[in-house]
Amino acid sequence: MSKVSTPTAAVVGALVAAARNRIGMSQLDLAHKIGLSGEDAGAAISRLESGVQEPRLDKLIRISNALKVPLESLLPD
């Protein structure tokens, strides 16, 4: 079953990717920092960044903490 990207998910994903790339962190490193593990950990971040998966608020908070950015910087205007 494939998921369809929503405009909000796409924007959040792009903001996460930009913040992650700014500090030179890999998707797998981010996944590990927010508590994801296993073979699919990096792919989970890829799905989020591409807008395929809309993150829950608790995951977005963990991401903002891992990237050391304000939560608001990962949300659309």
C-alpha positions as CSV (number, residue, x, y, z in Angstrom):
1,M,0.0,0.0,0.0
2,S,1.6,3.3,-1.1
3,K,1.0,6.6,0.7
4,V,0.4,9.8,-1.1
5,S,2.4,12.9,-0.1
6,T,0.5,15.8,1.4
7,P,1.7,19.3,0.9
8,T,2.4,19.6,4.6
9,A,4.3,16.4,4.7
10,A,6.4,17.5,1.7
11,V,7.2,20.8,3.3
12,V,8.1,19.3,6.7
13,G,10.2,16.7,5.0
14,A,12.1,19.3,3.0
15,L,12.7,21.4,6.2
16,V,14.0,18.3,8.0
17,A,16.3,17.4,5.1
18,A,17.7,21.0,4.9
19,A,18.4,21.1,8.6
20,R,20.0,17.7,8.6
21,N,22.2,18.5,5.5
22,R,23.2,21.9,7.1
23,I,25.0,20.0,9.9
24,G,26.3,17.2,7.7
25,M,24.3,14.4,9.4
26,S,23.3,11.3,7.4
27,Q,19.8,10.0,7.4
28,L,21.0,6.9,9.2
29,D,22.7,8.9,11.9
30,L,19.5,11.0,12.4
31,A,17.5,7.8,12.6
32,H,19.7,6.4,15.3
33,K,19.7,9.7,17.3
34,I,15.9,9.6,17.4
35,G,15.8,6.0,18.6
36,L,15.1,4.2,15.3
37,S,17.1,1.0,14.7
38,G,17.2,-1.9,12.3
39,E,17.7,-2.2,8.6
40,D,14.8,0.2,7.8
41,A,16.0,3.1,10.1
42,G,17.6,5.2,7.4
43,A,14.7,4.5,5.0
44,A,12.2,5.8,7.6
45,I,14.0,9.2,7.5
46,S,14.1,9.0,3.7
47,R,10.3,8.5,3.6
48,L,9.8,11.4,6.0
49,E,12.1,13.7,4.0
50,S,10.4,12.8,0.7
51,G,7.0,13.6,2.1
52,V,5.7,10.0,1.8
53,Q,5.4,9.6,5.6
54,E,3.9,12.4,7.7
55,P,5.7,12.5,11.1
56,R,3.9,12.4,14.4
57,L,4.5,15.3,16.7
58,D,6.6,13.2,19.1
59,K,8.9,12.1,16.3
60,L,9.2,15.7,15.1
61,I,10.2,16.8,18.6
62,R,12.9,14.1,18.7
63,I,14.1,15.2,15.3
64,S,14.3,18.9,16.3
65,N,16.3,17.9,19.4
66,A,18.7,15.7,17.5
67,L,19.3,18.4,14.9
68,K,19.5,21.1,17.6
69,V,17.0,23.3,15.9
70,P,13.7,24.8,17.2
71,L,10.7,22.7,16.5
72,E,9.1,25.7,14.8
73,S,11.9,25.7,12.2
74,L,10.6,22.3,11.0
75,L,7.0,23.4,10.5
76,P,5.5,25.2,7.6
77,D,4.6,28.9,7.9
